[in-house]
Amino acid sequence: MDILTNKKWIHKEIDTINDTSFIEKLKHLLEFFNKPETDSEYNQEIDNALKNIEEGKFYSMEEARAISKKWGRK
C-alpha cells in the first residue's frame, strides 16, 4: 500500500472509533510525533525514564504482554 492509501484507511478507521480513552491516547501519540524536540527535552525525558525505573514504575515483559492482550485485536 502506498502512503495515500494508508492515510485514507487510517482516516476511515478513526471515524469508527467511539472509545474516548483510545482517541485521547492517539491524540497524544500524534502530538508526540508532530512536536520537534530539543536536545535538552530529549535528555530530560531520558532522565525521567531512568527515575521511573529506579522507583519501580515500569512493567515487566509479562505484564506488558498481559496488558496488550486486553487491547483486543480484530
Distance bins in CASP14 RR format, pairs under 12 A and 6 or more apart:
PFRMAT RR
TARGET T0000
AUTHOR 0000-0000-0000
RMODE 2
METHOD distances of the structure
MODEL  1
1 7 0 0 0 0 1 0 0 0 0 0 0
1 8 0 0 0 0 1 0 0 0 0 0 0
1 9 1 0 0 1 0 0 0 0 0 0 0
1 10 0 0 0 0 0 1 0 0 0 0 0
2 8 0 0 0 0 1 0 0 0 0 0 0
2 9 0 0 0 0 0 1 0 0 0 0 0
3 9 0 0 0 0 0 1 0 0 0 0 0
3 10 0 0 0 0 0 1 0 0 0 0 0
4 10 0 0 0 0 0 1 0 0 0 0 0
4 11 0 0 0 0 0 1 0 0 0 0 0
5 11 0 0 0 0 0 1 0 0 0 0 0
5 12 0 0 0 0 0 1 0 0 0 0 0
6 12 0 0 0 0 0 1 0 0 0 0 0
6 13 0 0 0 0 0 1 0 0 0 0 0
7 13 0 0 0 0 0 1 0 0 0 0 0
7 14 0 0 0 0 0 1 0 0 0 0 0
8 14 0 0 0 0 0 1 0 0 0 0 0
8 15 0 0 0 0 0 1 0 0 0 0 0
9 15 0 0 0 0 0 1 0 0 0 0 0
9 16 0 0 0 0 0 1 0 0 0 0 0
10 16 0 0 0 0 0 1 0 0 0 0 0
10 17 0 0 0 0 0 1 0 0 0 0 0
10 26 0 0 0 0 1 0 0 0 0 0 0
10 30 0 0 0 0 0 1 0 0 0 0 0
11 17 0 0 0 0 0 1 0 0 0 0 0
13 22 0 0 0 0 0 1 0 0 0 0 0
13 23 0 0 0 0 0 1 0 0 0 0 0
13 26 0 0 0 0 0 1 0 0 0 0 0
13 74 0 0 0 0 1 0 0 0 0 0 0
14 22 0 0 0 0 1 0 0 0 0 0 0
14 23 1 0 0 1 0 0 0 0 0 0 0
14 26 1 0 0 1 0 0 0 0 0 0 0
14 27 0 0 0 0 0 1 0 0 0 0 0
14 29 0 0 0 0 0 1 0 0 0 0 0
14 30 0 0 0 0 0 1 0 0 0 0 0
15 23 0 0 0 0 0 1 0 0 0 0 0
16 22 0 0 0 0 0 1 0 0 0 0 0
16 23 0 0 0 0 0 1 0 0 0 0 0
16 74 0 0 0 0 0 1 0 0 0 0 0
17 23 1 0 0 1 0 0 0 0 0 0 0
17 24 0 0 0 0 0 1 0 0 0 0 0
17 25 0 0 0 0 0 1 0 0 0 0 0
17 26 0 0 0 0 1 0 0 0 0 0 0
17 27 0 0 0 0 0 1 0 0 0 0 0
17 74 0 0 0 0 0 1 0 0 0 0 0
19 25 0 0 0 0 1 0 0 0 0 0 0
19 26 0 0 0 0 1 0 0 0 0 0 0
19 71 0 0 0 0 0 1 0 0 0 0 0
19 72 0 0 0 0 0 1 0 0 0 0 0
20 26 0 0 0 0 0 1 0 0 0 0 0
20 27 0 0 0 0 0 1 0 0 0 0 0
21 27 0 0 0 0 0 1 0 0 0 0 0
21 28 0 0 0 0 0 1 0 0 0 0 0
21 71 0 0 0 0 0 1 0 0 0 0 0
22 28 0 0 0 0 0 1 0 0 0 0 0
22 29 0 0 0 0 0 1 0 0 0 0 0
22 71 0 0 0 0 1 0 0 0 0 0 0
22 72 0 0 0 0 0 1 0 0 0 0 0
23 29 0 0 0 0 0 1 0 0 0 0 0
23 30 0 0 0 0 0 1 0 0 0 0 0
24 30 0 0 0 0 0 1 0 0 0 0 0
24 31 0 0 0 0 0 1 0 0 0 0 0
25 31 0 0 0 0 0 1 0 0 0 0 0
25 32 0 0 0 0 0 1 0 0 0 0 0
25 71 0 0 0 0 0 1 0 0 0 0 0
26 32 0 0 0 0 0 1 0 0 0 0 0
26 33 0 0 0 0 0 1 0 0 0 0 0
27 33 0 0 0 0 0 1 0 0 0 0 0
27 34 0 0 0 0 0 1 0 0 0 0 0
28 34 0 0 0 0 0 1 0 0 0 0 0
28 35 0 0 0 0 0 1 0 0 0 0 0
29 35 0 0 0 0 0 1 0 0 0 0 0
31 37 0 0 0 0 0 1 0 0 0 0 0
32 41 0 0 0 0 0 1 0 0 0 0 0
32 45 0 0 0 0 0 1 0 0 0 0 0
35 41 0 0 0 0 1 0 0 0 0 0 0
35 42 0 0 0 0 0 1 0 0 0 0 0
35 45 0 0 0 0 0 1 0 0 0 0 0
36 42 0 0 0 0 0 1 0 0 0 0 0
37 43 0 0 0 0 1 0 0 0 0 0 0
37 44 0 0 0 0 1 0 0 0 0 0 0
37 45 1 0 0 1 0 0 0 0 0 0 0
37 46 0 0 0 0 0 1 0 0 0 0 0
38 44 0 0 0 0 1 0 0 0 0 0 0
38 45 0 0 0 0 0 1 0 0 0 0 0
39 45 0 0 0 0 0 1 0 0 0 0 0
39 46 0 0 0 0 0 1 0 0 0 0 0
40 46 0 0 0 0 0 1 0 0 0 0 0
40 47 0 0 0 0 0 1 0 0 0 0 0
41 47 0 0 0 0 0 1 0 0 0 0 0
41 48 0 0 0 0 0 1 0 0 0 0 0
42 48 0 0 0 0 0 1 0 0 0 0 0
42 49 0 0 0 0 0 1 0 0 0 0 0
43 49 0 0 0 0 0 1 0 0 0 0 0
43 50 0 0 0 0 0 1 0 0 0 0 0
44 50 0 0 0 0 0 1 0 0 0 0 0
44 51 0 0 0 0 0 1 0 0 0 0 0
45 51 0 0 0 0 0 1 0 0 0 0 0
45 52 0 0 0 0 0 1 0 0 0 0 0
46 52 0 0 0 0 0 1 0 0 0 0 0
46 53 0 0 0 0 0 1 0 0 0 0 0
47 53 0 0 0 0 0 1 0 0 0 0 0
47 54 0 0 0 0 0 1 0 0 0 0 0
48 54 0 0 0 0 0 1 0 0 0 0 0
48 55 0 0 0 0 0 1 0 0 0 0 0
48 57 0 0 0 0 1 0 0 0 0 0 0
49 55 0 0 0 0 0 1 0 0 0 0 0
49 56 0 0 0 0 0 1 0 0 0 0 0
49 57 0 0 0 0 1 0 0 0 0 0 0
49 58 0 0 0 0 1 0 0 0 0 0 0
50 56 0 0 0 0 0 1 0 0 0 0 0
50 57 0 0 0 0 0 1 0 0 0 0 0
50 58 0 0 0 0 0 1 0 0 0 0 0
51 57 0 0 0 0 1 0 0 0 0 0 0
51 58 0 0 0 0 0 1 0 0 0 0 0
52 58 1 0 0 1 0 0 0 0 0 0 0
52 59 0 0 0 0 0 1 0 0 0 0 0
53 59 0 0 0 0 0 1 0 0 0 0 0
53 60 0 0 0 0 0 1 0 0 0 0 0
56 63 0 0 0 0 0 1 0 0 0 0 0
58 64 0 0 0 0 1 0 0 0 0 0 0
59 65 0 0 0 0 1 0 0 0 0 0 0
59 66 0 0 0 0 1 0 0 0 0 0 0
59 67 1 0 0 1 0 0 0 0 0 0 0
59 68 0 0 0 0 1 0 0 0 0 0 0
60 66 0 0 0 0 1 0 0 0 0 0 0
60 67 0 0 0 0 0 1 0 0 0 0 0
61 67 0 0 0 0 0 1 0 0 0 0 0
61 68 0 0 0 0 0 1 0 0 0 0 0
62 68 0 0 0 0 0 1 0 0 0 0 0
62 69 0 0 0 0 0 1 0 0 0 0 0
63 69 0 0 0 0 0 1 0 0 0 0 0
63 70 0 0 0 0 0 1 0 0 0 0 0
64 70 0 0 0 0 0 1 0 0 0 0 0
64 71 0 0 0 0 0 1 0 0 0 0 0
65 71 0 0 0 0 0 1 0 0 0 0 0
END
